[in-house]
Amino acid sequence: MKPWLISALLMIMPVRALACEGAVAVCEGTGDGFALIRDGQPAKVYVDADAAAPVRRVAADFAADLERVSGRKADIVHDLTGGGDIVIIGELGHSKAVAQLGIDTAAIAGKWEAYSQTVIASKAGGRLLVIAGADPRGTIYGTYDISARMGVSPWYWWADVPVVHKDNLYVTTGTRSDAPKVRYRGFFINDEEPAFGGWARQKFGGINHELYGHVFELNLRLKGNYLWPAMWGKAFADDDPENLKTAQAYGIIMGTSHHEPMTRAQEEWHRHPETGITGGKWDYTQNGDNLRAFWRGGIERMHTGGFENVVTLGMRGDGDEPMTEGTATQLLETIVADQRRIIADVTGKPAAQTPQVWALYKEVQDYYDHGMQVPDDVTLLFSDDNWGQIRRLPRLTGEKTGETRAGGYGVYYHFDYVGVPRNYKWVNTNQIEKTWQQMDLAYASGANRLWIVNVGDIKPMEFPLSFFMDMAWNPEAMTPEALKAYPARWAAQQFGPDHAADIGDILTRYSQYNARKKPELIDASVFDLPSLSDMELDYGRLADRTEALSGTLPADAKNAYYQLVEYPVVASANLYSLYLHVAENHRYAAKGEPWANVEADAAEAAFRKDGALVDAYHALAGGKWDRMMSQVHTGYDNWQQPDARVIPPVSRLTVKPGVRVVRPEGRDRFTSRLRSSSDGRFAEIDGQIAIEAEHFARKTEADGVRWQVIPNLGRTQSSVISLPQTAAATTDRSVRLEYDITLQKTADATLHLYLAPTFDTRNAGGLRVAVAIDDGPAQTLSFNLKPDTPQWSQAVKDNIVILSAPFTGLKSGDHTIKVFRMDGNVVLERLVLDTGDQKTSYLGPPETR
């Protein structure tokens, strides 16, 4: 069976079904295989005494993992005398033991970061588990893979995920191998103040090599290999001379962010002015000599130390700003050419032999769109719009990448951002379903060389980061079925199988609720009151469910559960309660109703609870995470975060003594929820018909293009997309969805399509979809989002694009709405047909069936 197919099957199999299925499966109990742990005693771990430092280090980690599971120390040995069950960890061509065993390594030889795991009998008695890597990182991944499958989560340190004790653990016989599909895979610690930075200074005395050791280990356990380090007022190589050496010892490839060329942190330009090089104007036309000397120093540091880097090329303005007004293509081409001459001169070899990347971020994409030429060996790193929508991808010829280049393509993605229209830095607001849809498009378009994601403070992005890295390892295995199974599988890895389905669903729901509108964008006036009331109710029920589940977990899992699940859910739900009470306070105060004071009290209580939830997080594990949740998330009045937590203003009325305060309406809350018909068709109710996209009556597919429902993608229920996403435009109306409806009256109507925001990644003038009713003429609808325009700003704030088509003189009775595919990357969430009476509602009316 092919390795990618094995990976795909592993991703969709139920959690319990993994036990003892297939070759080199890790199984609890005893059996006919290799004993990792027998009667509480772990196997010995062999590593060559002269192995590369990253290999020796991972062998020590694996021994520690065996101790975490068994409770007993695992011995590390450097010879195979004495027999018994031994785990052999070695790199092809550098391990005498692996070479002497004569195992078949043809499947991995010469492949970037590939590994094999083989169980064989030992000539000295017992069995051997041989983990062989094609290179040091391949060896690392093969080892950590066994660690994860025996119950050590990649998040054991970063989220205090408990390791379940096991007295007996064995590995089935056979061999398996694996290798990554994306060459460079990693994350960017960014926007790290006040949370990550404050926590690091308190716990480690700074963002230093001791801290980065934990970061590097996490990255490798997630099967990543690449890092952009924290850079707000920081300089990775200059802050701590041990940082680069520690990265080297772990086997991590370092990079620098999109605006920090030639391995230099931007902060370094503002340091050491006594050298006569730094501290001047960041302007290539006026200060080119000093800039070249500055960049040369970065490359010399990399080359002299033997450090592994992907070198960022290009130049943006000082402080993550545009370099010039307009598009100075010729100037940037000159800068890149000069940078490559420095690389070649310092390394003594052609520049093409040093990995390089040019980040097409923000205005830099304009250079690409205007035809800027970059040497073929440089990786072009496309970017999203900072809000999860990829802006540009390689152009396609048919279904194949039409722009082939030796350096390939990559994607810089965001789970965190500082900038317009609003910072979002607090809790996770990213749906893995959205990430999958965009990164599947990227991979299918040929962007497979480098994937990196901005994760802010790392915490609390544990769930989407895990998904991003798992998908980066093998995008082909992350099928829609694997995507659907992922939340429960991830929950099982952290908390075991018993509650995995429930926890996975909670993670999915809260990601969806937070994606409706990011918490930093919410205030008492941003929604119509019925919508705010409904969403507060949704979140309150989810919080109740989350807290109830906490009571069923073992004591040693509660810290991890609070970090990964309970805090983000309950704190987000409480934020909705806070703003609902503020909105109600304003409404009643405007009417002079004393109930305004009750709502003011409730708002203030919610604000206090917000602080108490943070305090509880900071007290976990003896204060291990103190300051990590210190990100301000209330009181925004522009795109930038406030300096401190501020309660939204409330009004209080003077109430005469003895006056009984009652809620005037005599009901508990507003609601926009409507009744539904039950006749099997979508019926008009109160002048509107609302349909979730997945509830089509019929679908028509052609020429290899098919429809795919993506559960949970979007603001309400799910979405429908066409696959493959890179298929050529469909113009013959052959690929369509049909929805059966019943109108109660004859009327002029407007059909609204609710779409997830996406970009025309081909730069072909926009994305198109067509609609018709019955056999009437099709109307083509299109949209073409452009960053920093009012249309884009509203789309990302509301996480929706609504396209509308008028239909005049629709007769009462039965009809069929038809939606025709034209372009890929169009994500249909729901349809609403308005016959003139549609009421204001943020999410649109509930489904009317």
DOLODREN-707627 format. One record per residue (C-alpha): x, z, y; residue in one letter. Coordinates in steps of 0.001 Angstrom, whole numbers, padded with zeros to 6 digits, always signed. Example, Ala and Ser with C-alpha at 12.3 -4.5 7.8 and 13.67 -1.06 7.14 Angstrom:
2
+012300+007800-004500a +013670+007140-001060s 
This chain:
849
+000000+000000+000000m +001322-000889+003445k +002504+002073+005608p +000149+001209+008479w -002823+001226+006087l -001801+004617+004710i -001635+005928+008280s -005086+004534+009030a -006581+006120+005938l -005010+009477+006769l -006583+009337+010223m -010146+008790+008987i -010237+010863+005786m -012115+014153+006041p -009833+017118+006588v -010435+018664+003178r -009930+015320+001432a -006256+015281+002453l -005285+017873-000138a -003107+016350-002844c -004146+012743-002269e -001448+010098-002593g +002330+010164-002673a +004253+012941-000934v +001072+014840-000058a +001503+018477+000887v -000775+020643-001261c -001563+024313-001436e -001031+026003-004776g +001222+024935-007640t +001403+021563-009301g +003504+018800-010735d +005678+018072-007731g +008243+019573-005417f +007783+023273-004624a +008167+023843-000896l +007154+027446-001496i +006844+029096-004909r +005505+032629-005176d +006376+033244-001554g +009945+031938-001810q +010692+028810+000268p +012918+026003-000948a +016466+025694+000301k +017201+023205+003081v +020234+020942+002791y +021820+019174+005748v +025306+017688+005959d +027674+019967+007852a +028863+017006+009916d +025412+015541+010575a +024498+014532+014105a +023483+017443+016309a +019784+016455+016452p +019673+016285+012648v +021304+019695+012231r +018921+021134+014768r +015784+019782+013080v +017018+021126+009745a +017203+024577+011352a +013702+024063+012768d +012394+023097+009349f +013890+026193+007779a +012200+028234+010500a +008912+026449+009767d +009210+027331+006093l +009702+030934+007138e +006665+030762+009423r +004535+029637+006491v +006008+031756+003694s +007103+034848+005588g +010557+034651+004020r +013803+033220+005305k +014704+029750+004055a +018404+029213+003363d +020249+026291+004924i +022959+024900+002637v +025608+022208+002910h +026160+021474-000775d +023866+020785-003703l +025468+023020-006297t +023318+025549-008034g +020242+023414-008604g +016744+024501-007779g +014241+022939-005411d +016022+021670-002297i +014845+019764+000767v +017507+017220+001711i +017495+016096+005327i +019828+013240+006149g +020446+010071+008129e +021177+006819+006348l +024850+005939+006546g +025772+009451+007688h +024628+011651+004812s +026726+011866+001682k +023915+013521-000217a +021392+010805+000570v +023911+008116-000333a +024803+009752-003661q +021196+010098-004764l +020715+006342-004748g +017108+006419-003587i +015518+003161-002440d +015698+003058+001351t +015127-000657+001838a +011798+000036+003566a +013511+001855+006435i +017069+000552+006640a +017844-000773+010102g +014374+000037+011486k +014110+001953+014746w +013194+005608+014063e +011911+004894+010546a +011879+007524+007840y +011125+007911+004155s +010110+010944+002126q +010819+010913-001591t +010352+013461-004368v +012771+013034-007260i +014181+015106-010080a +017557+016739-009557s +020344+016232-012077k +021237+019876-011602a +017720+020994-012463g +014655+021325-010296g +013365+018746-007867r +014474+017334-004541l +012446+016341-001479l +014624+013784+000272v +013799+013124+003927i +015878+010160+005023a +015922+008654+008486g +017170+005259+009547a +018631+007021+012595d +018684+010628+013876p +015197+010502+015377r +013768+008897+012266g +015176+011851+010353t +013584+014227+012862i +010145+012614+012595y +010230+012606+008803g +011046+016308+008853t +008495+017379+011461y +005881+015323+009622d +006250+017617+006616i +006166+020648+008934s +002866+019547+010425a +001340+018839+007030r +002335+022256+005698m +000526+023919+008592g +002877+024204+011582v +001111+022650+014546s +003206+020889+017203p +001503+023371+019536w +002610+026516+017664y +004679+027609+020695w +002956+025797+023560w -000524+027004+022635a +000206+029916+020262d -001477+028111+017384v -001214+030422+014374p +000540+029399+011171v -001468+030291+008081v +000521+032129+005433h +000862+030387+002075k +002507+031720-001064d +002556+028406-002890n +002936+024956-001425l +004076+021809-003160y +004612+018117-002446v +003314+015458-004811t +005704+012996-006387t +006417+009503-005128g +007687+008066-001888t +006238+007147+001485r +007716+005716+004664s +006693+005241+008261d +008013+003930+011581a +006641+003701+015123p +004920+000640+016519k +005753+001471+020152v +009474+001838+020825r +009476+004390+023669y +006761+007077+023675r +006623+010019+025995g +005183+011956+028901f +005873+012794+032517f +005785+016381+033820i +004468+015837+037319n +002506+017493+040121d +003890+020639+038559e +003374+023036+041442e +002036+025672+041633p +001154+026101+037953a +003967+024826+035723f +006644+025554+038315g +005449+029077+039025g +005159+029840+035324w +008625+028426+034577a +010323+030393+037343r +008706+033599+036145q +009399+033104+032438k +012676+031172+032446f +014066+031724+035906g +013520+028066+036734g +012868+024679+035198i +016095+024749+033235n +017563+023821+029881h +016020+026829+028149e +012570+025637+029164l +013381+022007+028470y +014369+022920+024920g +010726+023812+024307h +009594+020616+026039v +011927+018451+023937f +010840+020099+020700e +007175+019550+021553l +007846+015920+022399n +009571+015328+019075l +006925+017179+017059r +004375+014876+018697l +006597+011976+017545k +007656+011159+021067g +011176+010269+022150n +011087+009801+025921y +010622+012057+028959l +010288+011804+032694w +011194+015325+033864p +009563+017431+036554a +010526+016103+039979m +008641+017887+042787w +011655+019195+044688g +013652+019134+041465k +016583+017210+040081a +016889+017341+036303f +020611+016631+036078a +021633+018556+039207d +019474+021692+038832d +021059+022687+035528d +024132+020893+034133p +022955+021856+030635e +019706+019883+030929n +021219+016527+029994l +023308+018063+027220k +020218+019740+025795t +018320+016462+025797a +021244+014903+023956q +021307+017720+021409a +017617+017218+020677y +017836+013424+020604g +015530+012832+023579i +015808+009659+025656i +015624+010542+029323m +014141+008494+032108g +013202+008961+035726t +009872+008329+037374s +008663+005053+038821h +010256+005717+042240h +013572+007265+041111e +015981+004449+040229p +019272+004494+038370m +018821+007886+036612t +018792+009657+039993r +016124+012172+040951a +014779+011498+044425q +015614+015086+045313e +019310+014338+044762e +019269+012040+047793w +018498+015057+049935h +021307+017181+048479r +025082+017267+048907h +025246+015487+052287p +028831+016667+052544e +029779+013796+050236t +028999+011372+053026g +026715+009414+050697i +023417+011259+050442t +021048+012426+053111g +020971+009224+055106g +018168+006780+055620k +016470+005566+052422w +016642+001962+053579d +018502-000715+051668y +018875-003075+054599t +020451-000373+056789q +022135+001964+054309n +022896-000227+051319g +026498+000922+050806d +025503+004568+050452n +022554+003763+048222l +024756+001723+045902r +027295+004544+045765a +024485+007011+045039f +023128+004861+042231w +026588+004258+040813r +027023+008009+040526g +023884+008236+038416g +025028+005521+036022i +028526+007033+035813e +027013+010388+034877r +024947+008735+032144m +027845+006687+030785h +030512+009396+030912t +028272+011906+029151g +027081+009425+026550g +023507+010261+027440f +020668+008088+026197e +018516+006758+029044n +016059+004060+029899v +017204+003215+033410v +014502+002797+036050t +015163-000149+038360l +013757-001134+041716g +013098+000873+044832m +010134+002452+046563r +010083+004381+049808g +011421+007917+050071d +008852+010419+048815g +006818+008147+046519d +005723+005844+049331e +005827+002040+049772p +009292+000737+050642m +008103-001609+053391t +004904-002923+054828e +003857-006023+052973g +005568-007513+049946t +009333-007905+050364a +009910-009840+047161t +013331-011261+048033q +014650-007876+049112l +013565-006217+045880l +015043-009024+043791e +018347-008411+045599t +018129-004668+044954i +017499-005159+041225v +020363-007646+040954a +022720-005182+042676d +021583-002340+040439q +022248-004396+037335r +025741-005264+038600r +026416-001535+038916i +025168-000940+035361i +027365-003690+033955a +030419-002572+035947d +030162+001097+034956v +029290+000586+031289t +031701-002294+030790g +029089-004368+028974k +026344-006777+029991p +023464-005060+031766a +021100-006383+029103a +022643-003949+026622q +021437-000932+028609t +017653-000355+028343p +015975-000765+031729q +012435-000551+033040v +010751-001756+036225w +007573+000172+036994a +004798-001943+038512l +003200+001065+040172y +000835+000860+043143k +002156-001642+045703e +005028-002678+043409v +002504-004596+041317q +002093-006888+044323d +005689-008051+043833y +004848-009038+040267y +001632-010744+041325d +003556-012669+043989h +005973-014016+041398g +008990-011716+041674m +011553-012625+039034q +013103-009853+036950v +015658-010492+034191p +014071-011046+030810d +015630-007989+029153d +013987-005549+031598v +010809-003850+030380t +007894-004402+032745l +005914-001189+032977l +002315-001801+034002f +000284+001073+035407s -003257+002279+035625d -004946+002985+038958d -004063+006701+038574n -007617+007266+037285w -007365+005805+033790g -008012+002096+034378q -005066-000192+033609i -004621-002626+036503r -002611-005467+034998r -001362-006550+031565l +000617-009496+030221p -001198-012759+030571r -002514-014185+027335l -002486-017654+025840t -005441-017617+023472g -005139-014259+021735e -001343-014067+021989k +000875-012823+024766t +001736-015810+026894g +004498-014006+028803e +007023-013118+026124t +010183-011366+027262r +013033-009626+025482a +012437-006364+027337g +008750-006359+026506g +005990-004542+028335y +004752-001012+028665g +002100+001162+030297v +002293+004153+032625y -000967+006106+032263y -002406+009165+033992h -004093+012366+032819f -003264+014029+036162d -002884+012757+039701y -002194+013770+043291v -003643+011327+045791g -006768+009606+047009v -009635+009916+046667p -008922+013441+045326r -006273+015325+043398n -007191+016208+039836y -004789+018748+038354k -006776+021619+036874w -008315+021200+033403v -008605+018161+031178n -010979+015492+032502t -009820+012684+030227n -011890+011291+027387q -009771+010204+024453i -012343+007466+023926e -011472+006013+027330k -007753+006350+026602t -008269+004552+023308w -010222+001711+024914q -007559+001111+027554q -004510+001548+025336m -006042-000586+022575d -006421-003305+025196l -002818-002757+026288a -001416-002953+022773y -003475-006020+021913a -002163-007618+025118s +001444-007097+024055g +002302-003904+025955a +004076-002240+023042n +007580-001408+024276r +007005+001763+026305l +004036+004127+026699w +004285+007091+029017i +001567+009377+030338v +001527+011706+033336n +000395+015073+031930v +000886+017250+035000g +001676+020753+033752d +001427+019841+030023i -001176+022586+029718k -004137+022197+029539p -003705+018555+028456m -002865+019455+024869e -005744+017535+023298f -005461+014202+025143p -001653+014334+025004l -001759+014744+021224s -004086+011769+021007f -001959+009603+023275f +001180+010319+021274m -000526+009827+017908d -001882+006500+019060m +001493+005483+020485a +003118+006047+017098w +000759+003568+015458n -001939+001927+017599p -003031-000183+014654e -003977+002899+012658a -006069+004286+015518m -009157+002288+014594t -012593+003073+016032p -013254+005056+012853e -010040+007032+013298a -010932+007643+016940l -014303+009069+015931k -012681+011370+013380a -009842+012478+015655y -011371+015504+017452p -012287+017242+014194a -008941+016378+012634r -007064+017748+015634w -009210+020883+015632a -008464+021359+011934a -004740+021164+012626q -005029+023980+015145q -007763+026169+013605f -008268+025106+010007g -011092+023110+008419p -013904+025676+008479d -014906+025161+012109h -013147+021865+012739a -016291+019770+013160a -017816+022215+015654d -014618+022651+017660i -014002+018912+017664g -017493+018345+019030d -016961+020952+021747i -013728+019237+022794l -015553+015917+022914t -018498+017274+024904r -016448+019077+027523y -014195+016042+027999s -017298+013938+028530q -018891+016430+030938y -015713+016696+033002n -015363+012928+033071a -018793+012584+034704r -017126+013704+037898k -013805+015478+038043k -014177+019180+038953p -012139+018834+042138e -014735+016360+043432l -017691+018679+042889i -019344+020715+045598d -022876+021868+046384a -023892+018567+047974s -022236+015881+045849v -025169+015591+043393f -028904+015430+043884d -030200+018877+043002l -032092+017912+039813p -028963+016225+038446s -026771+019208+039298l -029313+021474+037631s -029384+019367+034483d -025604+019143+034212m -025234+022881+034821e -027708+023439+031990l -025761+021119+029674d -022505+022895+030417y -024055+026364+030162g -025307+025629+026657r -021896+024291+025674l -020210+027414+027065a -022592+029655+025126d -021820+027745+021956r -018084+027918+022652t -018082+031679+023198e -020228+032267+020128a -017790+030318+017965l -014903+032397+019294s -016441+035436+017641g -016180+033815+014208t -012450+033066+014381l -009697+035288+012989p -007911+037497+015509a -004658+035533+015398d -006466+032326+016425a -008178+033701+019511k -005295+033163+021941n -004982+029527+020941a -008745+029061+021046y -008957+030495+024539y -006238+028145+025779q -007336+024985+024009l -011114+025354+024025v -012722+028419+025535e -011087+028592+028945y -011555+024935+029924p -015165+024914+028703v -016303+028244+030114v -014412+027839+033400a -015817+024344+033903s -019337+025510+033083a -018926+028366+035530n -017858+025935+038239l -021140+024061+037831y -023005+027368+038018s -021140+028285+041193l -022083+025075+042955y -025676+025126+041692l -026130+028610+043125h -024548+027513+046407v -026836+024474+046572a -029890+026620+045865e -028734+029122+048464n -028523+026393+051085h -031935+025042+050162r -033707+028387+050312y -031880+029486+053446a -032986+026307+055221a -036571+027269+054408k -036073+030876+055459g -036771+032079+051925e -035253+035487+050962p -034383+034095+047537w -031371+032605+049287a -029718+036019+049036n -030201+036098+045265v -028494+032746+044998e -025690+033935+047294a -025104+036928+045033d -025017+034645+041986a -022576+032282+043694a -020235+035132+044576e -020446+036460+041024a -019531+033015+039686a -016579+032856+042056f -015373+036251+040827r -015814+035083+037243k -013667+032042+038015d -010830+034362+038984g -011433+036669+036018a -011197+033755+033583l -007832+032785+035081v -006644+036391+034856d -007632+036515+031190a -005627+033340+030525y -002593+034760+032295h -002803+037969+030236a -002701+036165+026890l +000197+036893+024540a +001546+039646+026753g +001565+037476+029859g +003335+034524+028249k +001282+032044+030294w +001107+033949+033571d +000630+031516+036503r -000020+028508+034265m -003674+028338+035376m -002976+029017+039054s -004025+025528+040144q -006557+025743+042999v -009756+023906+042069h -012380+024960+044628t -012699+024458+048353g -011457+020869+048671y -012365+019153+051936d -010025+016133+051626n -007890+014533+048947w -005211+017232+049050q -005618+020593+047384q -006376+023694+049498p -003681+026314+049907d -005781+029028+048263a -009000+029634+046349r -011923+029568+048745v -015520+030398+047915i -017966+027799+049215p -019870+029157+052217p -023269+030755+051558v -025983+031946+053909s -027688+035329+053895r -031034+036177+055398l -032215+039521+056726t -034948+040864+054469v -037223+043695+055531k -037034+046827+053365p -039635+046894+050637g -040164+043131+050541v -040188+041868+046973r -037943+038827+046569v -039309+036218+044188v -038406+032616+043559r -040921+030583+045585p -041527+027707+043161e -042478+030021+040355g -040247+028036+037971r -036741+028513+036710d -035083+025301+037837r -035406+021765+039009f -035218+019142+036308t -034979+015376+036157s -035693+015279+032428r -038532+012929+031534l -040834+012613+028581r -040124+009865+026062s -042361+007499+024185s -042252+007362+020417s -043552+003890+019562d -040127+002519+018615g -039666+000397+021733r -038221+001275+025082f -041232+001953+027247a -041739+002084+030967e -042209+005669+032105i -042703+006477+035765d -041632+002979+036770g -038391+002834+034822q -036975+001975+031422i -033665+003577+030449a -031659+002575+027380i -028381+003831+025970e -026231+000789+025229a -025760+001573+021550e -029520+001389+020916h -029764-002385+020782f -032391-003940+018552a -030226-006876+017518r -026711-008162+018009k -025266-011640+017683t -021557-012209+017027e -019505-015391+016825a -015993-016830+016637d -014451-013582+015455g -015827-011594+018417v -017851-008566+017382r -019633-005668+019041w -018353-002137+018565q -020112+001097+019466v -017675+003727+020741i -019402+007100+020390p -019083+009495+023331n -017357+007011+025631l -018908+007300+029064g -021007+009734+031032r -024025+010114+028768t -023975+009090+025108q -021734+006211+024081s -020615+002707+025015s -020519-000738+023494v -017514-003030+023823i -016527-006353+022324s -013593-006621+019930l -010960-007881+019967p -010751-006957+023605q -008322-009778+024280t -010597-012506+022922a -011052-015492+025205a -014029-015630+027528a -017379-016410+025906t -019419-018874+027961t -021932-020268+025456d -024177-017154+025238r -023343-016838+021533s -022308-013168+021646v -025139-010965+022834r -027067-007720+022528l -030856-007553+022629e -033096-004665+023682y -036876-004645+023155d -038939-003168+025982i -042575-002717+027000t -043729-002918+030617l -046873-001075+031638q -047552-003286+034648k -046654-006625+036151t -043909-006121+038714a -040735-007315+040358d -037929-005433+038657a -034215-004822+038947t -031997-004456+035897l -029038-002121+036374h -026074-002210+033986l -024039+001006+033937y -020428+000123+033126l -017275+002186+032789a -014807+001274+035552p -012252-001279+034340t -009929-003820+035936f -009441-007514+035478d -006024-007089+033875t -005526-010897+033844r -005875-011239+037631n -008415-013990+037045a -010904-013085+039757g -012910-010296+038135g -014807-009348+034975l -018121-010935+034049r -021201-010181+031987v -024518-012048+031927a -028100-010841+031527v -031460-012427+030919a -034978-011360+030028i -036692-013210+027187d -035766-016893+027355d -035284-016929+031118g -032107-018154+032758p -029044-015938+032422a -027650-014314+035542q -023889-013823+035695t -022812-010496+037156l -019223-009674+038057s -017036-006993+039538f -013410-006935+040617n -012137-003469+041457l -009193-003221+043832k -007383+000101+044396p -007886+001887+047693d -011038-000041+048558t -014412+001672+049118p -015842+000074+045966q -012963+001352+043843w -013051+004800+045418s -016745+005229+044646q -016300+003873+041132a -013581+006349+040201v -015275+009289+041900k -018512+008614+039993d -016780+007172+036913n -019249+004297+036858i -019791+000740+038064v -023411-000351+038408i -024246-004062+038449l -027768-005162+039343s -029836-008268+038675a -033328-008963+040124p -036179-010273+037967f -039325-011272+039800t -042841-011391+038430g -042255-009737+035078l -045562-009542+033249k -046841-006382+031599s -046301-006253+027857g -043361-006778+025515d -040040-008320+026578h -036447-008556+025418t -033449-007810+027622i -030406-009832+026624k -026833-008906+027535v -024274-011683+026994f -020560-011134+026569r -018386-013171+028865m -015118-011241+029345d -013443-008506+027355g -012737-005068+028823n -016370-004744+029910v -017662-001357+028723v -021468-001087+028657l -022807+002465+028786e -026522+002072+029528r -029231-000131+030993l -031968+000827+033448v -034854-001463+034391l -036471-000312+037629d -039944-001599+038517t -039824-000008+041949g -040255+003695+041327d -036792+004800+040147q -035883+008257+041389k -032450+009316+042586t -030396+010630+039683s -026632+010793+039323y -026563+009879+035632l -029652+007701+035809g -032943+008512+034089p -032970+009807+030522p -033627+007295+027800e -037307+006301+027694t -038085+005774+024044r 
